[in-house]
Structure formats: C-alpha cells, structure tokens
C-alpha cells in the first residue's frame, strides 16, 4: 500500500512536469493590430522627379523612404541614395539618438514639396535599416540604455498600468514587473485591455516610445522551476527513473 501511495505521488509530480513545461506563453490576442511600417516606400529619385504626387502640403500622406545619412545636425539632416538627396527635419532629436552619418535608415513620415527651396521630409518614425529585431527584451533594459534600442524592433512584457485613447490611437504605460520602470507605448489598433493586465507588445522603439504593431494578453510560461526552485532536467530524469523502478517493483509483487 505504501509503495502504491509513493507511486501515485510520483505520478502526480510527473503529470505536473508534463503539463507545466508545455503551457503556451502567450494567450490569444485581444487586439486587432495594424501594421504601421509597411507603407508605400518611395525612392528619393522618385520624390525628386515627381514631387507633386507625394506632396503632403495638399493632402496628408504617409510614405517611407530609405537612404544613408550624409548629414545629421540638431535641426536638419540629409539622406542620400543613388546620388539623390533629401532634406530631413531632425527637430525631434530624441528620434535620432544613436544614429550617425553613414547609417542607413528607413524613415516613415510626410514629404513636403517646396517650389522655392529644398523639399523637406518630416519623419514620424526612424528605423535602423535593414530592420533589426532584437526579440524579447526587458523593459528595464530599454529604460536604462535607450540609445542602444532606438530605431529597432523589440518585444516586451509587463503590467499595463494605464491606458487612454487619444486621436484615434491608444497611449499606454507598461511597467516592468521587477523594477516598475514604465515604458510609454502607442498602439494604433483596437483593444479592450484594462489596467492591471499583464500584456506582451511588439513594435518599434523610437524616440522614447514603443510604437506597437501587435499587443495582447500575456501568460508567463510555466515551468516546474516555478513550483520547485532548482528543479532541472536531471531531476526530471530521476523522477522517471524512480517511477520505472516502482513499476517494476509493483509488477514483481503483484
């Protein structure tokens, strides 16, 4: 009887191991994400040859351009591609933190044609190009070293501390569960998430803001270590071994 009780106990532990190590980390999304970076990409040459078509002065229109910084100052910069150049408004200096002359970038924003003087591109986002996706990152890491993450895609998880709708988008603040560092997030979709929810967000970090493409409820991945600190794969093998021995012992006695 005692052996059977031990067998039952170990079988329960085994089932816990199996169930906790296969749980999915991300719950089904509660949002309708909008891809904000896959806009029409227009060459600088095309803007030079047909500026009226893309002029945002008459009709507001977001486009993307790709080029290399040939000049980068506090208020104005220039990107160049295939011997064509385009002047960039760099007034929002935080958006360009960590970028240098010679860096290739993808800018998304509005082009303004000026019949007298230089045309001007006013960016809403500045991406390292080719696009660099850093994957899962702790919020505290971003807060402590914002320049290293600027212009790159990241994925973060944290506690939704505040959410407000403003001008057709959501402004959120997500807190690191360990340090309580908060990250400002812009989300351009539809969501019913509420403060106090643990969420996971993917998007572009630029200018101190995470511009989110995808957001949803998050359930941290379960593991046996969560229940039994220090539990490892070797311990799991030991459980299987003991279980096999007890089965043999029961079979021999039975």
Phi and psi in degrees as GROMACS dihedral restraints (atoms count N, CA, C in turn):
[ dihedral_restraints ]
;  ai    aj    ak    al  type     phi  dphi    fc
    3     4     5     6     1   -62.9    20    10
    4     5     6     7     1   -40.6    20    10
    6     7     8     9     1   -64.8    20    10
    7     8     9    10     1   -37.5    20    10
    9    10    11    12     1   -65.7    20    10
   10    11    12    13     1   -35.6    20    10
   12    13    14    15     1   -66.1    20    10
   13    14    15    16     1   -41.3    20    10
   15    16    17    18     1   -63.1    20    10
   16    17    18    19     1   -41.5    20    10
   18    19    20    21     1   -61.7    20    10
   19    20    21    22     1   -42.3    20    10
   21    22    23    24     1   -62.9    20    10
   22    23    24    25     1   -42.8    20    10
   24    25    26    27     1   -62.4    20    10
   25    26    27    28     1   -46.8    20    10
   27    28    29    30     1   -67.0    20    10
   28    29    30    31     1   -35.0    20    10
   30    31    32    33     1   -63.5    20    10
   31    32    33    34     1   -37.5    20    10
   33    34    35    36     1   -63.3    20    10
   34    35    36    37     1   -44.9    20    10
   36    37    38    39     1   -60.1    20    10
   37    38    39    40     1   -42.5    20    10
   39    40    41    42     1   -61.3    20    10
   40    41    42    43     1   -42.5    20    10
   42    43    44    45     1   -64.3    20    10
   43    44    45    46     1   -38.1    20    10
   45    46    47    48     1   -61.3    20    10
   46    47    48    49     1   -44.3    20    10
   48    49    50    51     1   -58.8    20    10
   49    50    51    52     1   -47.6    20    10
   51    52    53    54     1   -62.9    20    10
   52    53    54    55     1   -41.7    20    10
   54    55    56    57     1   -74.3    20    10
   55    56    57    58     1   -39.3    20    10
   57    58    59    60     1   -77.0    20    10
   58    59    60    61     1   -24.1    20    10
   60    61    62    63     1   -88.4    20    10
   61    62    63    64     1    -4.3    20    10
   63    64    65    66     1  -113.9    20    10
   64    65    66    67     1     2.8    20    10
   66    67    68    69     1   -65.0    20    10
   67    68    69    70     1   140.9    20    10
   69    70    71    72     1   -74.6    20    10
   70    71    72    73     1   146.2    20    10
   72    73    74    75     1   -83.8    20    10
   73    74    75    76     1   -29.6    20    10
   75    76    77    78     1  -115.9    20    10
   76    77    78    79     1   125.0    20    10
   78    79    80    81     1   -73.7    20    10
   79    80    81    82     1   164.2    20    10
   81    82    83    84     1   -57.9    20    10
   82    83    84    85     1   140.6    20    10
   84    85    86    87     1   -64.0    20    10
   85    86    87    88     1   142.3    20    10
   87    88    89    90     1  -104.5    20    10
   88    89    90    91     1    16.4    20    10
   90    91    92    93     1  -124.1    20    10
   91    92    93    94     1   168.7    20    10
   93    94    95    96     1  -118.9    20    10
   94    95    96    97     1    85.1    20    10
   96    97    98    99     1   -66.6    20    10
   97    98    99   100     1   148.5    20    10
   99   100   101   102     1  -117.8    20    10
  100   101   102   103     1   127.1    20    10
  102   103   104   105     1   -76.0    20    10
  103   104   105   106     1   115.8    20    10
  105   106   107   108     1   -98.6    20    10
  106   107   108   109     1    -6.9    20    10
  108   109   110   111     1  -105.7    20    10
  109   110   111   112     1   -14.5    20    10
  111   112   113   114     1   -88.4    20    10
  112   113   114   115     1    60.3    20    10
  114   115   116   117     1   -94.7    20    10
  115   116   117   118     1   174.3    20    10
  117   118   119   120     1   -63.0    20    10
  118   119   120   121     1   126.0    20    10
  120   121   122   123     1   -98.4    20    10
  121   122   123   124     1   121.4    20    10
  123   124   125   126     1  -112.8    20    10
  124   125   126   127     1   134.8    20    10
  126   127   128   129     1   -72.8    20    10
  127   128   129   130     1   154.0    20    10
  129   130   131   132     1   -63.7    20    10
  130   131   132   133     1   -33.4    20    10
  132   133   134   135     1   -62.3    20    10
  133   134   135   136     1   -40.9    20    10
  135   136   137   138     1   -65.8    20    10
  136   137   138   139     1   -39.7    20    10
  138   139   140   141     1   -63.9    20    10
  139   140   141   142     1   -35.8    20    10
  141   142   143   144     1   -69.8    20    10
  142   143   144   145     1   -39.8    20    10
  144   145   146   147     1   -82.0    20    10
  145   146   147   148     1   -33.7    20    10
  147   148   149   150     1  -132.8    20    10
  148   149   150   151     1    62.1    20    10
  150   151   152   153     1   -64.3    20    10
  151   152   153   154     1   -32.3    20    10
  153   154   155   156     1   -64.6    20    10
  154   155   156   157     1   -30.5    20    10
  156   157   158   159     1   -64.5    20    10
  157   158   159   160     1   -35.2    20    10
  159   160   161   162     1  -107.4    20    10
  160   161   162   163     1     6.5    20    10
  162   163   164   165     1   -64.6    20    10
  163   164   165   166     1   118.7    20    10
  165   166   167   168     1   -82.7    20    10
  166   167   168   169     1    -3.2    20    10
  168   169   170   171     1   -66.9    20    10
  169   170   171   172     1   -39.4    20    10
  171   172   173   174     1   -84.5    20    10
  172   173   174   175     1   -48.7    20    10
  174   175   176   177     1  -136.3    20    10
  175   176   177   178     1   119.1    20    10
  177   178   179   180     1   -59.4    20    10
  178   179   180   181     1   125.4    20    10
  180   181   182   183     1  -150.4    20    10
  181   182   183   184     1   121.7    20    10
  183   184   185   186     1   -87.3    20    10
  184   185   186   187     1   135.2    20    10
  186   187   188   189     1  -139.3    20    10
  187   188   189   190     1   172.8    20    10
  189   190   191   192     1  -120.6    20    10
  190   191   192   193     1   146.3    20    10
  192   193   194   195     1  -133.2    20    10
  193   194   195   196     1   150.0    20    10
  195   196   197   198     1  -121.8    20    10
  196   197   198   199     1   135.5    20    10
  198   199   200   201     1  -170.9    20    10
  199   200   201   202     1  -178.5    20    10
  201   202   203   204     1  -113.7    20    10
  202   203   204   205     1   133.6    20    10
  204   205   206   207     1   -64.3    20    10
  205   206   207   208     1   119.2    20    10
  207   208   209   210     1  -104.8    20    10
  208   209   210   211     1   -15.0    20    10
  210   211   212   213     1  -152.5    20    10
  211   212   213   214     1   139.6    20    10
  213   214   215   216     1  -150.9    20    10
  214   215   216   217     1   102.2    20    10
  216   217   218   219     1  -118.5    20    10
  217   218   219   220     1  -177.2    20    10
  219   220   221   222     1   -68.7    20    10
  220   221   222   223     1   -26.3    20    10
  222   223   224   225     1  -122.1    20    10
  223   224   225   226     1   -24.7    20    10
  225   226   227   228     1  -137.2    20    10
  226   227   228   229     1   148.1    20    10
  228   229   230   231     1  -142.7    20    10
  229   230   231   232     1   174.1    20    10
  231   232   233   234     1  -140.7    20    10
  232   233   234   235     1   134.1    20    10
  234   235   236   237     1  -113.2    20    10
  235   236   237   238     1   148.8    20    10
  237   238   239   240     1  -130.4    20    10
  238   239   240   241     1   141.4    20    10
  240   241   242   243     1  -152.3    20    10
  241   242   243   244     1   125.7    20    10
  243   244   245   246     1    53.3    20    10
  244   245   246   247     1    45.0    20    10
  246   247   248   249     1    71.3    20    10
  247   248   249   250     1     2.7    20    10
  249   250   251   252     1  -102.2    20    10
  250   251   252   253     1   146.1    20    10
  252   253   254   255     1  -125.2    20    10
  253   254   255   256     1   154.4    20    10
  255   256   257   258     1  -141.0    20    10
  256   257   258   259     1   129.5    20    10
  258   259   260   261     1   -78.9    20    10
  259   260   261   262     1   138.1    20    10
  261   262   263   264     1  -119.3    20    10
  262   263   264   265     1   134.8    20    10
  264   265   266   267     1   -78.6    20    10
  265   266   267   268     1   115.5    20    10
  267   268   269   270     1  -113.2    20    10
  268   269   270   271     1    25.6    20    10
  270   271   272   273     1   -57.6    20    10
  271   272   273   274     1   -39.7    20    10
  273   274   275   276     1   -77.7    20    10
  274   275   276   277     1    80.1    20    10
  276   277   278   279     1   -59.9    20    10
  277   278   279   280     1   -31.7    20    10
  279   280   281   282     1   -62.7    20    10
  280   281   282   283     1   -28.6    20    10
  282   283   284   285     1   -65.8    20    10
  283   284   285   286     1   -25.4    20    10
  285   286   287   288     1  -105.6    20    10
  286   287   288   289     1     8.7    20    10
  288   289   290   291     1   -59.7    20    10
  289   290   291   292     1   128.4    20    10
  291   292   293   294     1    90.8    20    10
  292   293   294   295     1   -11.2    20    10
  294   295   296   297     1   -86.4    20    10
  295   296   297   298     1   149.6    20    10
  297   298   299   300     1  -138.4    20    10
  298   299   300   301     1   162.3    20    10
  300   301   302   303     1   -57.1    20    10
  301   302   303   304     1   132.5    20    10
  303   304   305   306     1   103.0    20    10
  304   305   306   307     1   -15.0    20    10
  306   307   308   309     1   -78.1    20    10
  307   308   309   310     1   136.7    20    10
  309   310   311   312     1   -86.9    20    10
  310   311   312   313     1   135.6    20    10
  312   313   314   315     1  -137.4    20    10
  313   314   315   316     1   159.9    20    10
  315   316   317   318     1  -119.5    20    10
  316   317   318   319     1   119.6    20    10
  318   319   320   321     1  -107.3    20    10
  319   320   321   322     1   134.9    20    10
  321   322   323   324     1  -119.3    20    10
  322   323   324   325     1   125.6    20    10
  324   325   326   327     1   177.6    20    10
  325   326   327   328     1  -145.6    20    10
  327   328   329   330     1  -122.3    20    10
  328   329   330   331     1   134.9    20    10
  330   331   332   333     1   -97.8    20    10
  331   332   333   334     1   131.6    20    10
  333   334   335   336     1  -119.2    20    10
  334   335   336   337     1   120.3    20    10
  336   337   338   339     1   -87.1    20    10
  337   338   339   340     1   129.8    20    10
  339   340   341   342     1  -119.7    20    10
  340   341   342   343     1   107.4    20    10
  342   343   344   345     1   -55.8    20    10
  343   344   345   346     1   -34.1    20    10
  345   346   347   348     1  -114.6    20    10
  346   347   348   349     1   116.3    20    10
  348   349   350   351     1   104.2    20    10
  349   350   351   352     1  -173.3    20    10
  351   352   353   354     1   -85.0    20    10
  352   353   354   355     1   142.7    20    10
  354   355   356   357     1   -63.7    20    10
  355   356   357   358     1   156.8    20    10
  357   358   359   360     1  -136.3    20    10
  358   359   360   361     1   136.2    20    10
  360   361   362   363     1  -111.3    20    10
  361   362   363   364     1   124.5    20    10
  363   364   365   366     1  -107.3    20    10
  364   365   366   367     1   107.2    20    10
  366   367   368   369     1   -81.8    20    10
  367   368   369   370     1   146.9    20    10
  369   370   371   372     1   -98.5    20    10
  370   371   372   373     1   -28.7    20    10
  372   373   374   375     1  -140.4    20    10
  373   374   375   376     1   148.5    20    10
  375   376   377   378     1  -127.5    20    10
  376   377   378   379     1   118.8    20    10
  378   379   380   381     1  -111.3    20    10
  379   380   381   382     1   140.4    20    10
  381   382   383   384     1   -60.8    20    10
  382   383   384   385     1   142.3    20    10
  384   385   386   387     1  -136.2    20    10
  385   386   387   388     1   133.4    20    10
  387   388   389   390     1   -56.1    20    10
  388   389   390   391     1   152.4    20    10
  390   391   392   393     1   -60.1    20    10
  391   392   393   394     1   132.9    20    10
  393   394   395   396     1  -110.0    20    10
  394   395   396   397     1   120.6    20    10
  396   397   398   399     1  -106.2    20    10
  397   398   399   400     1   114.6    20    10
  399   400   401   402     1   -86.0    20    10
  400   401   402   403     1    -5.7    20    10
  402   403   404   405     1    72.4    20    10
  403   404   405   406     1  -148.0    20    10
  405   406   407   408     1   -69.8    20    10
  406   407   408   409     1   127.4    20    10
  408   409   410   411     1  -137.2    20    10
  409   410   411   412     1   143.4    20    10
  411   412   413   414     1   -74.8    20    10
  412   413   414   415     1   140.3    20    10
  414   415   416   417     1   -58.0    20    10
  415   416   417   418     1   -40.6    20    10
  417   418   419   420     1   -61.4    20    10
  418   419   420   421     1   -33.3    20    10
  420   421   422   423     1   -63.6    20    10
  421   422   423   424     1   -42.7    20    10
  423   424   425   426     1   -65.8    20    10
  424   425   426   427     1   -45.4    20    10
  426   427   428   429     1   -61.4    20    10
  427   428   429   430     1   -37.8    20    10
  429   430   431   432     1   -77.8    20    10
  430   431   432   433     1   -22.7    20    10
  432   433   434   435     1  -144.4    20    10
  433   434   435   436     1    66.9    20    10
  435   436   437   438     1   -63.9    20    10
  436   437   438   439     1   -34.0    20    10
  438   439   440   441     1   -63.0    20    10
  439   440   441   442     1   -39.5    20    10
  441   442   443   444     1   -65.5    20    10
  442   443   444   445     1   -26.3    20    10
  444   445   446   447     1   -99.3    20    10
  445   446   447   448     1    -9.2    20    10
  447   448   449   450     1   -63.1    20    10
  448   449   450   451     1   129.5    20    10
  450   451   452   453     1    83.5    20    10
  451   452   453   454     1    10.1    20    10
  453   454   455   456     1  -121.8    20    10
  454   455   456   457     1   156.0    20    10
  456   457   458   459     1   -85.3    20    10
  457   458   459   460     1   140.1    20    10
  459   460   461   462     1  -141.1    20    10
  460   461   462   463     1   166.0    20    10
  462   463   464   465     1  -129.0    20    10
  463   464   465   466     1   127.2    20    10
  465   466   467   468     1  -128.7    20    10
  466   467   468   469     1   158.1    20    10
  468   469   470   471     1  -132.0    20    10
  469   470   471   472     1   141.7    20    10
  471   472   473   474     1  -176.4    20    10
  472   473   474   475     1  -176.2    20    10
  474   475   476   477     1   -89.0    20    10
  475   476   477   478     1   124.1    20    10
  477   478   479   480     1   -72.0    20    10
  478   479   480   481     1   106.5    20    10
  480   481   482   483     1   -92.4    20    10
  481   482   483   484     1   -24.9    20    10
  483   484   485   486     1  -159.9    20    10
  484   485   486   487     1   144.8    20    10
  486   487   488   489     1  -148.2    20    10
  487   488   489   490     1   131.1    20    10
  489   490   491   492     1  -139.6    20    10
  490   491   492   493     1   146.1    20    10
  492   493   494   495     1   -95.0    20    10
  493   494   495   496     1   132.4    20    10
  495   496   497   498     1  -148.3    20    10
  496   497   498   499     1   120.7    20    10
  498   499   500   501     1    54.1    20    10
  499   500   501   502     1    46.6    20    10
  501   502   503   504     1    78.1    20    10
  502   503   504   505     1    10.9    20    10
  504   505   506   507     1  -140.9    20    10
  505   506   507   508     1   167.2    20    10
  507   508   509   510     1  -104.6    20    10
  508   509   510   511     1   137.2    20    10
  510   511   512   513     1  -108.9    20    10
  511   512   513   514     1   118.9    20    10
  513   514   515   516     1  -121.6    20    10
  514   515   516   517     1   159.1    20    10
  516   517   518   519     1  -128.5    20    10
  517   518   519   520     1   126.2    20    10
  519   520   521   522     1  -120.1    20    10
  520   521   522   523     1   129.3    20    10
  522   523   524   525     1  -102.5    20    10
  523   524   525   526     1   139.6    20    10
  525   526   527   528     1   -65.2    20    10
  526   527   528   529     1   128.5    20    10
  528   529   530   531     1   -65.2    20    10
  529   530   531   532     1   -20.9    20    10
  531   532   533   534     1   -94.5    20    10
  532   533   534   535     1   -42.2    20    10
  534   535   536   537     1  -109.5    20    10
  535   536   537   538     1   -13.5    20    10
  537   538   539   540     1    68.4    20    10
  538   539   540   541     1    11.0    20    10
  540   541   542   543     1   -61.6    20    10
  541   542   543   544     1   136.2    20    10
  543   544   545   546     1  -107.3    20    10
  544   545   546   547     1   141.6    20    10
  546   547   548   549     1  -117.5    20    10
  547   548   549   550     1   130.8    20    10
  549   550   551   552     1   -81.9    20    10
  550   551   552   553     1   135.2    20    10
  552   553   554   555     1  -129.8    20    10
  553   554   555   556     1   138.0    20    10
  555   556   557   558     1  -109.2    20    10
  556   557   558   559     1   127.2    20    10
  558   559   560   561     1  -124.7    20    10
  559   560   561   562     1   131.1    20    10
  561   562   563   564     1  -110.8    20    10
  562   563   564   565     1    27.0    20    10
  564   565   566   567     1  -116.8    20    10
  565   566   567   568     1  -146.4    20    10
  567   568   569   570     1  -123.9    20    10
  568   569   570   571     1   133.8    20    10
  570   571   572   573     1  -150.5    20    10
  571   572   573   574     1   152.4    20    10
  573   574   575   576     1  -117.9    20    10
  574   575   576   577     1    19.0    20    10
  576   577   578   579     1   -64.1    20    10
  577   578   579   580     1   147.5    20    10
  579   580   581   582     1  -124.9    20    10
  580   581   582   583     1   155.0    20    10
  582   583   584   585     1   -53.6    20    10
  583   584   585   586     1   143.2    20    10
  585   586   587   588     1    98.5    20    10
  586   587   588   589     1    -8.7    20    10
  588   589   590   591     1   -87.4    20    10
  589   590   591   592     1   139.2    20    10
  591   592   593   594     1   -82.8    20    10
  592   593   594   595     1   123.6    20    10
  594   595   596   597     1  -128.2    20    10
  595   596   597   598     1   161.0    20    10
  597   598   599   600     1  -122.5    20    10
  598   599   600   601     1   133.8    20    10
  600   601   602   603     1  -131.8    20    10
  601   602   603   604     1   137.2    20    10
  603   604   605   606     1  -123.1    20    10
  604   605   606   607     1   140.3    20    10
  606   607   608   609     1   171.8    20    10
  607   608   609   610     1  -164.5    20    10
  609   610   611   612     1   -97.6    20    10
  610   611   612   613     1   127.7    20    10
  612   613   614   615     1   -94.3    20    10
  613   614   615   616     1   117.8    20    10
  615   616   617   618     1  -153.1    20    10
  616   617   618   619     1   129.2    20    10
  618   619   620   621     1    65.6    20    10
  619   620   621   622     1    31.4    20    10
  621   622   623   624     1    82.0    20    10
  622   623   624   625     1     7.9    20    10
  624   625   626   627     1  -129.7    20    10
  625   626   627   628     1   139.4    20    10
  627   628   629   630     1   -93.2    20    10
  628   629   630   631     1   111.0    20    10
  630   631   632   633     1   -87.9    20    10
  631   632   633   634     1   105.0    20    10
  633   634   635   636     1   -86.1    20    10
  634   635   636   637     1   134.8    20    10
  636   637   638   639     1   -97.8    20    10
  637   638   639   640     1   -27.9    20    10
  639   640   641   642     1  -145.8    20    10
  640   641   642   643     1   135.2    20    10
  642   643   644   645     1  -150.7    20    10
  643   644   645   646     1   140.3    20    10
  645   646   647   648     1  -165.6    20    10
  646   647   648   649     1   171.6    20    10
  648   649   650   651     1   -64.0    20    10
  649   650   651   652     1   148.4    20    10
  651   652   653   654     1  -129.3    20    10
  652   653   654   655     1   131.7    20    10
  654   655   656   657     1  -115.4    20    10
  655   656   657   658     1   114.1    20    10
  657   658   659   660     1   -53.8    20    10
  658   659   660   661     1   139.6    20    10
  660   661   662   663     1   -61.5    20    10
  661   662   663   664     1   130.3    20    10
  663   664   665   666     1   -83.0    20    10
  664   665   666   667     1   148.3    20    10
  666   667   668   669     1  -149.3    20    10
  667   668   669   670     1   161.7    20    10
  669   670   671   672     1   -63.9    20    10
  670   671   672   673     1   -22.6    20    10
  672   673   674   675     1   -67.4    20    10
  673   674   675   676     1   -27.2    20    10
  675   676   677   678     1   -64.1    20    10
  676   677   678   679     1   -34.7    20    10
  678   679   680   681     1   -89.2    20    10
  679   680   681   682     1   -42.0    20    10
  681   682   683   684     1  -122.9    20    10
  682   683   684   685     1    96.9    20    10
  684   685   686   687     1   -54.0    20    10
  685   686   687   688     1   135.8    20    10
  687   688   689   690     1    88.7    20    10
  688   689   690   691     1    -5.7    20    10
  690   691   692   693     1   -65.9    20    10
  691   692   693   694     1   137.5    20    10
  693   694   695   696     1  -134.9    20    10
  694   695   696   697     1   179.9    20    10
  696   697   698   699     1   -63.5    20    10
  697   698   699   700     1   -34.2    20    10
  699   700   701   702     1   -64.5    20    10
  700   701   702   703     1   -38.3    20    10
  702   703   704   705     1   -64.8    20    10
  703   704   705   706     1   -38.5    20    10
  705   706   707   708     1   -63.3    20    10
  706   707   708   709     1   -40.6    20    10
  708   709   710   711     1   -63.1    20    10
  709   710   711   712     1   -38.0    20    10
  711   712   713   714     1   -62.9    20    10
  712   713   714   715     1   -40.3    20    10
  714   715   716   717     1   -61.6    20    10
  715   716   717   718     1   -44.4    20    10
  717   718   719   720     1   -61.4    20    10
  718   719   720   721     1   -41.5    20    10
  720   721   722   723     1   -63.0    20    10
  721   722   723   724     1   -47.0    20    10
  723   724   725   726     1   -63.6    20    10
  724   725   726   727     1   -39.3    20    10
  726   727   728   729     1   -62.8    20    10
  727   728   729   730     1   -41.6    20    10
  729   730   731   732     1   -63.5    20    10
  730   731   732   733     1   -40.9    20    10
  732   733   734   735     1   -63.2    20    10
  733   734   735   736     1   -43.5    20    10
  735   736   737   738     1   -65.6    20    10
  736   737   738   739     1   -36.5    20    10
  738   739   740   741     1   -61.4    20    10
  739   740   741   742     1   -43.7    20    10
  741   742   743   744     1   -64.2    20    10
  742   743   744   745     1   -40.3    20    10
  744   745   746   747     1   -64.5    20    10
  745   746   747   748     1   -42.6    20    10
  747   748   749   750     1   -64.3    20    10
  748   749   750   751     1   -39.4    20    10
  750   751   752   753     1   -66.1    20    10
  751   752   753   754     1   -39.0    20    10
  753   754   755   756     1   -66.8    20    10
  754   755   756   757     1   -39.8    20    10
  756   757   758   759     1   -77.3    20    10
  757   758   759   760     1   -25.0    20    10
